[in-house]
Amino acid sequence: MKHSVKHDLGRDKAKEVAIAAYDSYRQRFEKYNPQATWKSDYSAEISFTAKGINLTGSMDVNENEIAMDLDVPFLLRPFKSTALGVIEEEIKRWIEKAKAGEI
């Protein structure tokens, strides 16, 4: 399941946003055990657990978007829009903070 959040921050600032959003998400949703492992400067493997099922995927920080691709098992597909909504809102919140000079 692919999803992206557009930005106009440039790649390096967008990576700062992605890291800040992940750190905030990790603290707020600790019970889901979110994990992010950066495999290159702009690409990370991500995972979390929901309903006892481990979800994995990737996040790529591009010049104009933060792109995510999550592998969602069939049983959890009804919840995918909720999960993506939470992630997208977290990223958008941090994009606004970056534009305001807060990060």
C-alpha positions, -999 to 999 in steps of 0.1 A, spaced: 0 0 0 17 32 -12 10 67 1 29 100 0 28 133 17 38 163 -5 61 190 9 81 219 -4 110 218 22 138 202 1 151 168 8 174 175 39 147 194 58 121 168 49 143 142 64 145 162 96 107 163 95 105 126 90 127 119 119 108 143 142 75 129 131 87 93 138 101 103 172 68 119 181 48 89 168 71 65 187 64 83 220 27 87 215 21 51 202 47 32 221 24 2 226 26 -5 189 64 -7 190 72 15 160 107 10 146 126 29 119 160 18 105 177 42 81 192 21 52 206 51 34 206 88 37 170 91 26 154 56 29 143 38 60 126 5 68 97 9 91 76 -14 112 50 -15 140 27 -40 156 -11 -38 154 -36 -63 166 -6 -87 173 5 -85 137 38 -70 126 35 -45 98 66 -36 77 73 -12 50 96 16 37 98 53 38 116 74 12 123 111 16 123 127 -18 127 163 -29 90 170 -30 74 141 -11 77 117 18 67 83 3 56 53 23 49 18 12 34 -5 38 28 -42 35 -7 -46 51 -20 -81 57 -55 -88 44 -70 -90 79 -58 -54 87 -68 -38 54 -100 -23 69 -77 -3 92 -52 9 66 -69 43 60 -69 50 97 -33 41 101 -23 62 70 -44 91 83 -25 91 116 9 89 99 0 116 74 -13 140 100 19 135 121 41 143 91 19 173 81 21 187 116 59 185 115 60 200 80 42 230 94 66 232 124 95 231 99 80 260 79 76 279 111 113 274 119 106 252 149 129 224 136 
